[in-house]
């Protein structure tokens, strides 16, 4: 007789019973902010984002901090408060650079948002710099991806057999 051993798979982020751990108060407030924003109540959404940020902003390595700053930046843009948007987006960019590095592809969206906001504020030179930087990061990422693709293809080819003739 063969015995079947059942294996329990545990997904990353779940507890031993397979359930997701309860959300923190900051995560709940962030979710409420996003729900309000999606329903068109931008001001109320910003209020929830700000409450959430107060709970987590001390831990700048927490990815929720960047998410909140980005969401606040977009929400302020929708409200037409470009100065507040610029402030939130620049803070988010600073944290992203520190955590991910200055050339990480996740910075592209933030830089693009900063391009729009800076342009709307009449800061054309700043907008151009953000746009150029986003383009440089994107080009670099595409180049690195192409190099990896070519290296992978070369590795799959295997050794080459060449004919050697004796010159004697």
DSSP file (Angstrom, degrees, kcal/mol; ACC not computed):
  #  RESIDUE AA STRUCTURE BP1 BP2  ACC     N-H-->O    O-->H-N    N-H-->O    O-->H-N    TCO  KAPPA ALPHA  PHI   PSI    X-CA   Y-CA   Z-CA
    1    1 A X              0   0    0      0, 0.0     2,-0.5     0, 0.0     0, 0.0   0.000 360.0 360.0 360.0 134.4    0.0    0.0    0.0
    2    2 A X        -     0   0    0      2,-0.0     2,-0.5     0, 0.0     0, 0.0  -0.837 360.0-143.2 -96.4 132.5    1.2    3.4   -0.9
    3    3 A X        -     0   0    0     -2,-0.5     2,-0.6     2,-0.0     0, 0.0  -0.813   9.9-137.4 -96.4 133.9    0.4    6.1    1.6
    4    4 A X        -     0   0    0     -2,-0.5     2,-0.7     2,-0.0    -2,-0.0  -0.782  13.6-152.3 -89.5 123.0   -0.4    9.5    0.3
    5    5 A X        -     0   0    0     -2,-0.6     2,-0.4     2,-0.0    -2,-0.0  -0.847   9.8-143.3 -96.1 121.8    1.3   12.3    2.2
    6    6 A X        -     0   0    0     -2,-0.7     2,-0.5     2,-0.0    -2,-0.0  -0.689  13.4-156.4 -84.6 135.4   -0.7   15.5    2.1
    7    7 A X        -     0   0    0     -2,-0.4     2,-0.6     2,-0.0    -2,-0.0  -0.918   7.4-141.4-111.9 136.2    1.4   18.5    1.9
    8    8 A X        -     0   0    0     -2,-0.5     2,-0.4     2,-0.0    10,-0.0  -0.849  14.7-150.3 -95.6 125.3    0.2   21.9    3.0
    9    9 A X        -     0   0    0     -2,-0.6     2,-0.5     9,-0.0    -2,-0.0  -0.785   7.1-158.7 -93.4 136.9    1.4   24.7    0.9
   10   10 A X        -     0   0    0     -2,-0.4     2,-0.2     4,-0.0     6,-0.1  -0.965   9.2-142.2-118.6 122.6    1.8   28.0    2.5
   11   11 A X    >   -     0   0    0     -2,-0.5     3,-2.0     4,-0.1     7,-0.1  -0.564  34.1 -94.7 -81.5 144.7    1.8   31.1    0.4
   12   12 A X  T 3  S+     0   0    0      1,-0.3    -1,-0.1    -2,-0.2     3,-0.1  -0.333 113.3  29.2 -57.0 134.3    4.1   33.9    1.3
   13   13 A X  T 3  S+     0   0    0      1,-0.4     8,-1.0    -3,-0.1     2,-0.3   0.418  98.0 108.6  94.0  -1.1    2.4   36.4    3.5
   14   14 A X  B <   -A   20   0A   0     -3,-2.0    -1,-0.4     6,-0.2     6,-0.2  -0.716  65.2-122.4-105.4 160.0    0.0   33.9    5.1
   15   15 A X    >   -     0   0    0      4,-3.1     3,-2.2    -2,-0.3    -4,-0.1  -0.252  44.9 -82.0 -88.5-175.1    0.1   32.6    8.6
   16   16 A X  T 3  S+     0   0    0      1,-0.3    -1,-0.1     2,-0.1    -2,-0.0   0.732 130.5  55.1 -63.7 -22.1    0.3   28.9    9.6
   17   17 A X  T 3  S-     0   0    0      2,-0.1    -1,-0.3    -7,-0.0     3,-0.1   0.455 119.2-109.7 -89.3   0.6   -3.4   28.4    9.0
   18   18 A X  S <  S+     0   0    0     -3,-2.2     2,-0.2     1,-0.3    -2,-0.1   0.463  77.8 127.8  88.5   0.4   -3.1   29.7    5.5
   19   19 A X        -     0   0    0      1,-0.1    -4,-3.1    -5,-0.0    -1,-0.3  -0.584  66.7-106.7 -89.9 153.4   -5.0   32.9    6.2
   20   20 A X  B     -A   14   0A   0     -6,-0.2    -6,-0.2    -2,-0.2     3,-0.1  -0.549  42.2-107.9 -71.8 141.2   -3.7   36.4    5.4
   21   21 A X        -     0   0    0     -8,-1.0    -1,-0.1    -2,-0.2     0, 0.0  -0.354  46.4 -87.8 -66.7 154.4   -2.6   38.2    8.5
   22   22 A X        -     0   0    0      1,-0.1    -1,-0.1    -3,-0.1     2,-0.1  -0.293  48.1-106.8 -63.4 148.3   -4.9   41.0    9.6
   23   23 A X        -     0   0    0      1,-0.1    -1,-0.1    -3,-0.1     2,-0.1  -0.420  31.9-114.5 -74.1 149.8   -4.2   44.4    8.0
   24   24 A X     >  -     0   0    0     -2,-0.1     4,-2.2     1,-0.1     5,-0.2  -0.334  28.7-107.0 -75.0 165.6   -2.6   47.1   10.1
   25   25 A X  H  > S+     0   0    0      1,-0.2     4,-2.6     2,-0.2     5,-0.2   0.891 122.4  54.3 -60.5 -39.0   -4.6   50.3   10.9
   26   26 A X  H  > S+     0   0    0      1,-0.2     4,-2.2     2,-0.2    -1,-0.2   0.897 108.0  49.0 -63.1 -40.6   -2.4   52.2    8.4
   27   27 A X  H  > S+     0   0    0      2,-0.2     4,-2.5     1,-0.2    -1,-0.2   0.895 111.3  49.6 -66.2 -39.9   -3.2   49.7    5.6
   28   28 A X  H  X S+     0   0    0     -4,-2.2     4,-2.5     2,-0.2    -2,-0.2   0.928 111.5  48.4 -64.0 -45.2   -7.0   49.9    6.4
   29   29 A X  H  X S+     0   0    0     -4,-2.6     4,-2.4     1,-0.2    -2,-0.2   0.892 111.1  51.1 -62.5 -39.1   -6.8   53.7    6.3
   30   30 A X  H  X S+     0   0    0     -4,-2.2     4,-2.3     2,-0.2    -2,-0.2   0.923 110.1  49.2 -62.7 -44.7   -4.9   53.5    3.0
   31   31 A X  H  X S+     0   0    0     -4,-2.5     4,-2.4     1,-0.2    -2,-0.2   0.897 110.7  50.3 -61.4 -41.2   -7.5   51.2    1.5
   32   32 A X  H  X S+     0   0    0     -4,-2.5     4,-2.5     2,-0.2    -1,-0.2   0.905 109.2  52.1 -63.8 -41.0  -10.3   53.6    2.7
   33   33 A X  H  X S+     0   0    0     -4,-2.4     4,-2.5     1,-0.2    -2,-0.2   0.913 110.6  47.1 -60.7 -43.4   -8.5   56.5    1.0
   34   34 A X  H  X S+     0   0    0     -4,-2.3     4,-2.7     2,-0.2    -2,-0.2   0.896 110.4  52.4 -67.2 -39.7   -8.2   54.6   -2.2
   35   35 A X  H  X S+     0   0    0     -4,-2.4     4,-1.5     2,-0.2    -2,-0.2   0.922 112.0  46.1 -61.8 -43.7  -11.9   53.6   -2.1
   36   36 A X  H  <>S+     0   0    0     -4,-2.5     5,-2.5     2,-0.2     4,-0.4   0.926 112.5  50.5 -63.5 -44.7  -12.9   57.3   -1.6
   37   37 A X  H ><5S+     0   0    0     -4,-2.5     3,-1.5     1,-0.2    -2,-0.2   0.925 109.5  50.2 -59.8 -46.0  -10.6   58.5   -4.3
   38   38 A X  H 3<5S+     0   0    0     -4,-2.7    -1,-0.2     1,-0.3    -2,-0.2   0.808 108.5  53.3 -63.9 -29.4  -12.0   55.9   -6.8
   39   39 A X  T 3<5S-     0   0    0     -4,-1.5    -1,-0.3    -5,-0.2    -2,-0.2   0.474 124.4-104.0 -84.2  -1.7  -15.5   57.0   -5.9
   40   40 A X  T < 5S+     0   0    0     -3,-1.5     2,-1.4    -4,-0.4     3,-0.2   0.447  87.2 122.3  96.0   0.6  -14.6   60.6   -6.7
   41   41 A X     >< +     0   0    0     -5,-2.5     4,-2.1     1,-0.2     5,-0.1  -0.591  29.3 163.1 -94.4  73.7  -14.3   61.9   -3.1
   42   42 A X  H  >  +     0   0    0     -2,-1.4     4,-2.7     1,-0.2    -1,-0.2   0.881  68.0  53.6 -62.3 -43.0  -10.7   63.0   -3.5
   43   43 A X  H  > S+     0   0    0      1,-0.2     4,-2.0    -3,-0.2    -1,-0.2   0.920 111.0  45.9 -61.1 -44.3  -10.6   65.2   -0.4
   44   44 A X  H  > S+     0   0    0      2,-0.2     4,-2.0     1,-0.2    -1,-0.2   0.892 111.5  53.6 -65.7 -38.5  -11.9   62.5    1.8
   45   45 A X  H  X S+     0   0    0     -4,-2.1     4,-2.6     1,-0.2    -2,-0.2   0.927 107.2  50.4 -60.5 -45.7   -9.4   60.1    0.2
   46   46 A X  H  X S+     0   0    0     -4,-2.7     4,-2.8     1,-0.2    -1,-0.2   0.898 106.9  56.0 -59.9 -40.2   -6.5   62.5    0.9
   47   47 A X  H  X S+     0   0    0     -4,-2.0     4,-2.1     1,-0.2    -1,-0.2   0.911 109.6  44.8 -58.3 -43.8   -7.6   62.7    4.5
   48   48 A X  H  X S+     0   0    0     -4,-2.0     4,-2.5     2,-0.2    -1,-0.2   0.902 112.0  52.4 -67.5 -40.4   -7.4   58.9    4.9
   49   49 A X  H  X S+     0   0    0     -4,-2.6     4,-2.7     1,-0.2    -2,-0.2   0.921 110.3  48.8 -60.6 -42.6   -4.0   58.8    3.2
   50   50 A X  H  X S+     0   0    0     -4,-2.8     4,-2.0     2,-0.2    -1,-0.2   0.903 110.5  50.0 -64.7 -41.3   -2.7   61.5    5.6
   51   51 A X  H  X S+     0   0    0     -4,-2.1     4,-0.9    -5,-0.2    -1,-0.2   0.925 113.2  46.8 -61.9 -43.4   -4.0   59.6    8.6
   52   52 A X  H >X S+     0   0    0     -4,-2.5     4,-1.0     1,-0.2     3,-0.8   0.916 109.2  54.1 -63.7 -44.2   -2.3   56.5    7.4
   53   53 A X  H >X S+     0   0    0     -4,-2.7     4,-2.5     1,-0.3     3,-0.6   0.876 101.3  59.3 -60.1 -38.6    0.9   58.3    6.6
   54   54 A X  H 3< S+     0   0    0     -4,-2.0    -1,-0.3     1,-0.2     4,-0.2   0.824 105.9  50.4 -59.2 -30.6    1.1   59.6   10.2
   55   55 A X  H << S+     0   0    0     -4,-0.9    -1,-0.2    -3,-0.8    -2,-0.2   0.754 124.8  23.3 -79.5 -24.6    1.2   56.0   11.4
   56   56 A X  H X< S+     0   0    0     -4,-1.0     3,-1.5    -3,-0.6     6,-0.3   0.523  88.3  98.2-120.6  -7.5    4.0   54.8    9.2
   57   57 A X  T 3< S+     0   0    0     -4,-2.5     3,-0.2     1,-0.3    -3,-0.1   0.699  76.7  65.9 -65.5 -18.1    6.1   57.7    8.1
   58   58 A X  T 3  S+     0   0    0      1,-0.2     2,-1.2    -4,-0.2    -1,-0.3   0.846  95.4  61.0 -67.5 -32.4    8.8   57.1   10.7
   59   59 A X    X   +     0   0    0     -3,-1.5     3,-2.2     1,-0.2     6,-0.3  -0.686  66.5 175.7 -96.3  81.9    9.6   53.8    9.0
   60   60 A X  T 3  S+     0   0    0     -2,-1.2    -1,-0.2     1,-0.3     6,-0.1   0.612  74.5  64.9 -67.6 -10.4   10.7   55.1    5.6
   61   61 A X  T 3  S+     0   0    0     -3,-0.1     2,-0.5     4,-0.1    -1,-0.3   0.580  76.6 103.7 -84.8  -8.8   11.7   51.6    4.5
   62   62 A X  S X> S-     0   0    0     -3,-2.2     3,-1.8    -6,-0.3     4,-0.7  -0.618  71.3-143.7 -72.2 120.4    8.0   50.6    4.7
   63   63 A X  H 3> S+     0   0    0     -2,-0.5     4,-2.1     1,-0.3    -1,-0.2   0.725  95.3  71.4 -60.8 -20.1    6.8   50.4    1.1
   64   64 A X  H 3> S+     0   0    0      1,-0.2     4,-2.8     2,-0.2    -1,-0.3   0.830  89.7  61.3 -64.2 -30.4    3.4   51.8    2.3
   65   65 A X  H <> S+     0   0    0     -3,-1.8     4,-2.3    -6,-0.3    -1,-0.2   0.948 107.4  42.5 -61.5 -48.5    5.0   55.2    2.9
   66   66 A X  H  X S+     0   0    0     -4,-0.7     4,-2.7     2,-0.2     5,-0.2   0.918 113.5  52.8 -64.1 -43.5    5.9   55.5   -0.8
   67   67 A X  H  X S+     0   0    0     -4,-2.1     4,-2.7     1,-0.2    -2,-0.2   0.925 110.6  47.3 -58.1 -45.4    2.5   54.2   -1.9
   68   68 A X  H  X S+     0   0    0     -4,-2.8     4,-2.8     2,-0.2    -1,-0.2   0.916 111.9  49.6 -63.4 -43.6    0.8   56.8    0.3
   69   69 A X  H  X S+     0   0    0     -4,-2.3     4,-2.3    -5,-0.2    -2,-0.2   0.905 112.8  47.2 -63.3 -40.8    3.0   59.6   -1.0
   70   70 A X  H  X S+     0   0    0     -4,-2.7     4,-2.4     2,-0.2    -2,-0.2   0.930 113.1  48.2 -65.0 -45.3    2.3   58.6   -4.6
   71   71 A X  H  X S+     0   0    0     -4,-2.7     4,-2.6    -5,-0.2    -2,-0.2   0.900 112.4  49.1 -62.5 -40.2   -1.4   58.3   -4.0
   72   72 A X  H  X S+     0   0    0     -4,-2.8     4,-2.9     2,-0.2     5,-0.2   0.901 109.2  53.5 -65.5 -39.8   -1.5   61.7   -2.3
   73   73 A X  H  X S+     0   0    0     -4,-2.3     4,-1.8    -5,-0.2    -2,-0.2   0.931 112.3  43.3 -59.4 -46.7    0.5   63.2   -5.1
   74   74 A X  H  X S+     0   0    0     -4,-2.4     4,-2.4     2,-0.2    -2,-0.2   0.921 114.2  50.6 -65.6 -43.9   -2.0   62.0   -7.7
   75   75 A X  H  X S+     0   0    0     -4,-2.6     4,-1.9     1,-0.2    -2,-0.2   0.903 109.8  49.8 -63.2 -41.2   -5.0   63.0   -5.6
   76   76 A X  H  X>S+     0   0    0     -4,-2.9     5,-2.5     2,-0.2     4,-0.7   0.875 109.2  53.2 -64.6 -35.9   -3.6   66.5   -5.1
   77   77 A X  H ><5S+     0   0    0     -4,-1.8     3,-1.0    -5,-0.2    -2,-0.2   0.931 107.2  50.9 -62.5 -45.2   -3.1   66.7   -8.8
   78   78 A X  H 3<5S+     0   0    0     -4,-2.4    -1,-0.2     1,-0.3    -2,-0.2   0.879 110.6  49.7 -59.7 -38.0   -6.7   65.8   -9.4
   79   79 A X  H 3<5S-     0   0    0     -4,-1.9    -1,-0.3    -5,-0.2    -2,-0.2   0.614 117.5-115.3 -75.8 -12.0   -7.8   68.5   -6.9
   80   80 A X  T <<5S+     0   0    0     -3,-1.0     2,-1.4    -4,-0.7    -3,-0.2   0.559  74.8 132.6  88.4   8.1   -5.6   71.0   -8.7
   81   81 A X     >< +     0   0    0     -5,-2.5     4,-2.1     1,-0.2    -1,-0.2  -0.652  23.3 167.6 -93.4  79.6   -3.2   71.5   -5.8
   82   82 A X  H  > S+     0   0    0     -2,-1.4     4,-3.0     1,-0.2     5,-0.2   0.833  70.1  57.3 -66.7 -33.5    0.0   71.2   -7.8
   83   83 A X  H  > S+     0   0    0      2,-0.2     4,-2.0     1,-0.2    -1,-0.2   0.929 110.6  43.3 -64.1 -44.0    2.2   72.5   -5.0
   84   84 A X  H  > S+     0   0    0      2,-0.2     4,-2.3     1,-0.2    -1,-0.2   0.883 113.9  52.4 -67.5 -37.4    1.0   69.8   -2.6
   85   85 A X  H  X S+     0   0    0     -4,-2.1     4,-2.8     2,-0.2     5,-0.3   0.944 108.7  49.5 -61.6 -48.1    1.3   67.2   -5.4
   86   86 A X  H  X S+     0   0    0     -4,-3.0     4,-2.5     1,-0.2     5,-0.2   0.901 110.3  51.1 -58.0 -43.0    4.9   68.2   -6.1
   87   87 A X  H  X S+     0   0    0     -4,-2.0     4,-1.9     2,-0.2    -1,-0.2   0.933 113.1  44.2 -62.5 -46.6    5.8   68.0   -2.4
   88   88 A X  H  X S+     0   0    0     -4,-2.3     4,-2.3     1,-0.2    -2,-0.2   0.923 115.3  47.7 -64.5 -44.9    4.3   64.4   -2.1
   89   89 A X  H  X S+     0   0    0     -4,-2.8     4,-2.5     1,-0.2    -1,-0.2   0.879 110.7  50.9 -67.5 -37.8    5.8   63.2   -5.3
   90   90 A X  H  X S+     0   0    0     -4,-2.5     4,-2.2    -5,-0.3    -1,-0.2   0.891 110.6  49.5 -67.3 -37.8    9.3   64.5   -4.5
   91   91 A X  H  X S+     0   0    0     -4,-1.9     4,-2.1    -5,-0.2    -2,-0.2   0.927 111.4  49.8 -63.0 -43.8    9.2   62.9   -1.1
   92   92 A X  H  X S+     0   0    0     -4,-2.3     4,-2.8     1,-0.2    -2,-0.2   0.923 110.0  50.6 -60.7 -44.6    8.2   59.6   -2.7
   93   93 A X  H  X S+     0   0    0     -4,-2.5     4,-2.8     1,-0.2     5,-0.2   0.914 108.2  52.4 -60.8 -43.9   11.0   59.9   -5.3
   94   94 A X  H  X S+     0   0    0     -4,-2.2     4,-1.9     1,-0.2    -1,-0.2   0.919 112.9  44.3 -58.3 -45.0   13.6   60.5   -2.5
   95   95 A X  H  X S+     0   0    0     -4,-2.1     4,-2.6     2,-0.2     5,-0.3   0.903 112.4  51.8 -68.3 -41.1   12.5   57.4   -0.6
   96   96 A X  H  X>S+     0   0    0     -4,-2.8     4,-3.3     1,-0.2     5,-0.7   0.923 109.6  49.9 -61.0 -43.6   12.3   55.3   -3.8
   97   97 A X  H  X5S+     0   0    0     -4,-2.8     4,-1.5     1,-0.2    -1,-0.2   0.912 112.5  47.5 -61.3 -42.1   15.9   56.3   -4.7
   98   98 A X  H  <5S+     0   0    0     -4,-1.9    -2,-0.2    -5,-0.2    -1,-0.2   0.906 121.7  34.6 -66.0 -41.9   17.1   55.4   -1.3
   99   99 A X  H  <5S+     0   0    0     -4,-2.6    -2,-0.2    -5,-0.1    -1,-0.2   0.836 133.6  23.1 -83.5 -34.2   15.4   52.0   -1.2
  100  100 A X  H  <5S-     0   0    0     -4,-3.3    -3,-0.2    -5,-0.3    -2,-0.2   0.664 108.6-105.0-109.6 -20.8   15.7   51.0   -4.8
  101  101 A X    ><< -     0   0    0     -4,-1.5     3,-1.2    -5,-0.7    -1,-0.2  -0.166  34.7 -82.4 103.7 156.2   18.6   52.9   -6.3
  102  102 A X  T 3  S+     0   0    0      1,-0.2    -1,-0.1    -2,-0.1    -5,-0.1   0.616 124.9  45.0 -72.2 -13.8   18.7   55.9   -8.6
  103  103 A X  T 3  S+     0   0    0     -3,-0.2    -1,-0.2    -6,-0.1     2,-0.1   0.212  78.4 131.9-115.5  14.6   18.3   53.9  -11.8
  104  104 A X    X   -     0   0    0     -3,-1.2     3,-1.8     1,-0.1     4,-0.3  -0.438  60.8-129.7 -72.8 141.1   15.4   51.5  -10.8
  105  105 A X  T >  S+     0   0    0      1,-0.3     3,-1.5     2,-0.2     4,-0.4   0.734 102.3  72.3 -63.6 -23.0   12.5   51.2  -13.3
  106  106 A X  T 3> S+     0   0    0      1,-0.3     4,-0.6     2,-0.2    -1,-0.3   0.683  88.1  64.8 -66.9 -15.1   10.0   51.8  -10.5
  107  107 A X  H <> S+     0   0    0     -3,-1.8     4,-2.8     1,-0.2    -1,-0.3   0.699  82.1  79.6 -77.1 -19.2   11.1   55.5  -10.5
  108  108 A X  H <> S+     0   0    0     -3,-1.5     4,-2.5    -4,-0.3     5,-0.2   0.920  92.0  47.2 -58.3 -49.0    9.9   56.0  -14.0
  109  109 A X  H  > S+     0   0    0     -4,-0.4     4,-2.3     1,-0.2    -1,-0.2   0.896 113.6  48.5 -61.0 -41.3    6.2   56.5  -13.1
  110  110 A X  H  X S+     0   0    0     -4,-0.6     4,-2.5     2,-0.2    -1,-0.2   0.922 112.0  49.1 -64.7 -44.0    7.1   58.9  -10.3
  111  111 A X  H  X S+     0   0    0     -4,-2.8     4,-1.9     2,-0.2    -2,-0.2   0.876 110.2  51.4 -63.6 -37.6    9.3   60.9  -12.6
  112  112 A X  H  X S+     0   0    0     -4,-2.5     4,-1.9    -5,-0.2    -1,-0.2   0.912 110.3  48.5 -65.8 -41.8    6.6   61.0  -15.2
  113  113 A X  H  X S+     0   0    0     -4,-2.3     4,-2.5     1,-0.2    -2,-0.2   0.909 110.9  51.0 -62.4 -41.3    4.1   62.3  -12.6
  114  114 A X  H  X S+     0   0    0     -4,-2.5     4,-2.6     1,-0.2     5,-0.3   0.840 105.9  56.5 -65.2 -32.6    6.7   64.9  -11.6
  115  115 A X  H  X S+     0   0    0     -4,-1.9     4,-2.1     2,-0.2    -1,-0.2   0.940 110.2  44.0 -61.4 -47.9    7.1   65.9  -15.2
  116  116 A X  H  X S+     0   0    0     -4,-1.9     4,-2.5     2,-0.2    -2,-0.2   0.942 116.4  45.4 -63.0 -49.9    3.3   66.6  -15.5
  117  117 A X  H  X S+     0   0    0     -4,-2.5     4,-1.6     1,-0.2     6,-0.2   0.920 113.3  49.2 -64.1 -44.9    3.1   68.5  -12.2
  118  118 A X  H  <>S+     0   0    0     -4,-2.6     5,-2.8     1,-0.2     4,-0.2   0.901 111.4  50.8 -61.3 -40.1    6.2   70.6  -12.8
  119  119 A X  H ><5S+     0   0    0     -4,-2.1     3,-1.6    -5,-0.3    -1,-0.2   0.922 108.6  50.6 -62.6 -44.7    4.9   71.5  -16.2
  120  120 A X  H 3<5S+     0   0    0     -4,-2.5    -1,-0.2     1,-0.3    -2,-0.2   0.787 108.3  53.7 -65.0 -26.6    1.6   72.6  -14.8
  121  121 A X  T 3<5S-     0   0    0     -4,-1.6    -1,-0.3    -5,-0.2    -2,-0.2   0.448 119.6-112.1 -85.0  -0.6    3.4   74.7  -12.2
  122  122 A X  T < 5S+     0   0    0     -3,-1.6     2,-1.4    -4,-0.2     3,-0.2   0.621  77.2 133.9  80.4  12.2    5.3   76.4  -15.1
  123  123 A X     >< +     0   0    0     -5,-2.8     4,-2.4     1,-0.2     5,-0.2  -0.573  22.4 163.5 -94.2  71.3    8.6   74.8  -14.0
  124  124 A X  H  >  +     0   0    0     -2,-1.4     4,-2.6     1,-0.2    -1,-0.2   0.888  68.7  51.1 -62.0 -45.1    9.6   73.8  -17.5
  125  125 A X  H  > S+     0   0    0     -3,-0.2     4,-2.1     1,-0.2    -1,-0.2   0.908 112.5  47.2 -60.9 -41.4   13.3   73.2  -16.9
  126  126 A X  H  > S+     0   0    0      2,-0.2     4,-2.3     1,-0.2    -1,-0.2   0.905 111.4  51.7 -65.3 -41.6   12.5   70.9  -14.0
  127  127 A X  H  X S+     0   0    0     -4,-2.4     4,-2.5     1,-0.2    -2,-0.2   0.909 109.4  49.8 -61.2 -42.7    9.8   69.1  -16.0
  128  128 A X  H  X S+     0   0    0     -4,-2.6     4,-2.9     2,-0.2     5,-0.2   0.904 109.5  51.5 -63.7 -42.0   12.3   68.5  -18.8
  129  129 A X  H  X S+     0   0    0     -4,-2.1     4,-2.4     2,-0.2    -2,-0.2   0.917 111.5  47.0 -62.2 -43.2   14.9   67.1  -16.4
  130  130 A X  H  X S+     0   0    0     -4,-2.3     4,-2.4     2,-0.2    -2,-0.2   0.922 113.7  48.5 -63.1 -42.7   12.4   64.7  -14.9
  131  131 A X  H  X S+     0   0    0     -4,-2.5     4,-2.2     2,-0.2    -2,-0.2   0.917 112.0  48.6 -65.2 -43.2   11.3   63.6  -18.3
  132  132 A X  H  X S+     0   0    0     -4,-2.9     4,-2.5     1,-0.2    -1,-0.2   0.914 111.4  49.9 -62.4 -42.8   14.9   63.1  -19.5
  133  133 A X  H  X S+     0   0    0     -4,-2.4     4,-2.5    -5,-0.2     5,-0.2   0.916 109.4  50.7 -63.9 -42.7   15.8   61.1  -16.4
  134  134 A X  H  X S+     0   0    0     -4,-2.4     4,-2.4     1,-0.2    -1,-0.2   0.918 111.9  48.9 -59.9 -42.5   12.7   58.9  -16.9
  135  135 A X  H  X S+     0   0    0     -4,-2.2     4,-2.7     2,-0.2    -2,-0.2   0.893 110.2  50.6 -64.3 -40.3   13.7   58.3  -20.5
  136  136 A X  H  X S+     0   0    0     -4,-2.5     4,-2.6     2,-0.2    -2,-0.2   0.906 111.3  47.8 -64.7 -42.1   17.3   57.4  -19.5
  137  137 A X  H  X S+     0   0    0     -4,-2.5     4,-2.3     2,-0.2    -2,-0.2   0.924 113.6  48.1 -64.6 -43.2   16.2   54.9  -16.9
  138  138 A X  H  X S+     0   0    0     -4,-2.4     4,-2.3    -5,-0.2    -2,-0.2   0.917 112.6  48.1 -64.3 -43.5   13.8   53.3  -19.4
  139  139 A X  H  X S+     0   0    0     -4,-2.7     4,-2.5     1,-0.2    -2,-0.2   0.918 112.1  49.9 -62.4 -43.6   16.4   53.2  -22.1
  140  140 A X  H  X S+     0   0    0     -4,-2.6     4,-2.6     1,-0.2    -1,-0.2   0.893 110.3  50.1 -61.8 -40.2   18.9   51.6  -19.7
  141  141 A X  H  X S+     0   0    0     -4,-2.3     4,-2.2     2,-0.2    -1,-0.2   0.904 111.2  48.6 -65.7 -41.2   16.4   49.0  -18.6
  142  142 A X  H  X S+     0   0    0     -4,-2.3     4,-2.1     2,-0.2    -2,-0.2   0.900 111.9  49.8 -65.1 -40.1   15.6   48.1  -22.2
  143  143 A X  H  X S+     0   0    0     -4,-2.5     4,-2.5     2,-0.2    -2,-0.2   0.929 111.0  48.4 -63.9 -45.6   19.4   47.8  -22.9
  144  144 A X  H  X S+     0   0    0     -4,-2.6     4,-2.3     1,-0.2    -2,-0.2   0.890 111.0  51.3 -62.1 -38.7   20.0   45.6  -19.9
  145  145 A X  H  X S+     0   0    0     -4,-2.2     4,-2.2     2,-0.2    -1,-0.2   0.896 110.3  48.8 -65.3 -39.8   17.0   43.4  -20.9
  146  146 A X  H  X S+     0   0    0     -4,-2.1     4,-2.6     2,-0.2    -2,-0.2   0.910 110.5  50.6 -66.6 -42.1   18.4   43.0  -24.4
  147  147 A X  H  X S+     0   0    0     -4,-2.5     4,-2.5     1,-0.2    -2,-0.2   0.920 111.2  48.8 -61.0 -44.0   21.9   42.1  -23.1
  148  148 A X  H  X S+     0   0    0     -4,-2.3     4,-2.4     2,-0.2    -1,-0.2   0.902 110.8  51.1 -62.3 -40.8   20.3   39.5  -20.8
  149  149 A X  H  X S+     0   0    0     -4,-2.2     4,-2.4     2,-0.2    -2,-0.2   0.931 111.9  46.1 -62.1 -46.2   18.3   38.1  -23.7
  150  150 A X  H  X S+     0   0    0     -4,-2.6     4,-2.3     1,-0.2    -2,-0.2   0.888 112.5  50.4 -65.6 -39.0   21.4   37.8  -25.9
  151  151 A X  H  X S+     0   0    0     -4,-2.5     4,-2.3     2,-0.2    -1,-0.2   0.897 110.9  49.4 -65.4 -39.4   23.4   36.2  -23.1
  152  152 A X  H  X S+     0   0    0     -4,-2.4     4,-1.6     2,-0.2    -2,-0.2   0.904 111.4  49.0 -65.5 -41.7   20.7   33.7  -22.5
  153  153 A X  H  X S+     0   0    0     -4,-2.4     4,-1.1     1,-0.2    -2,-0.2   0.909 111.6  49.5 -63.8 -41.5   20.5   32.9  -26.2
  154  154 A X  H  X S+     0   0    0     -4,-2.3     4,-0.8     1,-0.2     3,-0.4   0.895 109.1  52.2 -64.3 -40.6   24.3   32.5  -26.3
  155  155 A X  H  < S+     0   0    0     -4,-2.3     3,-0.3     1,-0.2    -1,-0.2   0.827 107.6  52.7 -65.4 -31.6   24.2   30.2  -23.2
  156  156 A X  H  < S+     0   0    0     -4,-1.6    -1,-0.2     1,-0.2    -2,-0.2   0.744  96.7  68.0 -75.8 -23.5   21.6   28.0  -24.9
  157  157 A X  H  < S-     0   0    0     -4,-1.1    -1,-0.2    -3,-0.4    -2,-0.2   0.851  90.1-159.5 -65.0 -34.5   23.7   27.6  -28.0
  158  158 A X     <  -     0   0    0     -4,-0.8    -1,-0.1    -3,-0.3    -2,-0.1  -0.260  39.7 -21.0  80.6-173.5   26.2   25.5  -26.2
  159  159 A X        -     0   0    0      1,-0.1     2,-0.4    -4,-0.1    -4,-0.0  -0.338  65.5-127.6 -70.3 150.3   29.8   24.9  -27.3
  160  160 A X        -     0   0    0     -2,-0.0     2,-0.6     2,-0.0    -1,-0.1  -0.786  12.3-140.9 -98.6 141.7   30.7   25.4  -30.9
  161  161 A X        -     0   0    0     -2,-0.4     2,-0.4     2,-0.0     0, 0.0  -0.900  23.3-177.6-103.1 123.7   32.5   22.7  -32.8
  162  162 A X        -     0   0    0     -2,-0.6     2,-0.4     2,-0.0    -2,-0.0  -0.927  28.0-115.9-122.3 147.5   35.1   24.0  -35.2
  163  163 A X        -     0   0    0     -2,-0.4     2,-0.5     1,-0.0    -2,-0.0  -0.657  26.1-158.3 -82.8 131.9   37.3   22.1  -37.6
  164  164 A X        -     0   0    0     -2,-0.4     2,-0.4     2,-0.0    -1,-0.0  -0.945   5.3-159.7-111.2 125.7   41.0   22.2  -36.8
  165  165 A X        -     0   0    0     -2,-0.5     2,-0.6     2,-0.0    -2,-0.0  -0.824  20.5-120.5-105.9 146.6   43.4   21.4  -39.6
  166  166 A X        -     0   0    0     -2,-0.4    -2,-0.0     1,-0.1     0, 0.0  -0.741  14.6-155.3 -85.4 123.1   47.0   20.4  -39.1
  167  167 A X              0   0    0     -2,-0.6    -1,-0.1     1,-0.2    -2,-0.0   0.309 360.0 360.0 -81.9   9.8   49.3   22.9  -40.8
  168  168 A X              0   0    0      0, 0.0    -1,-0.2     0, 0.0    -2,-0.0   0.453 360.0 360.0 -82.0 360.0   52.1   20.3  -41.1
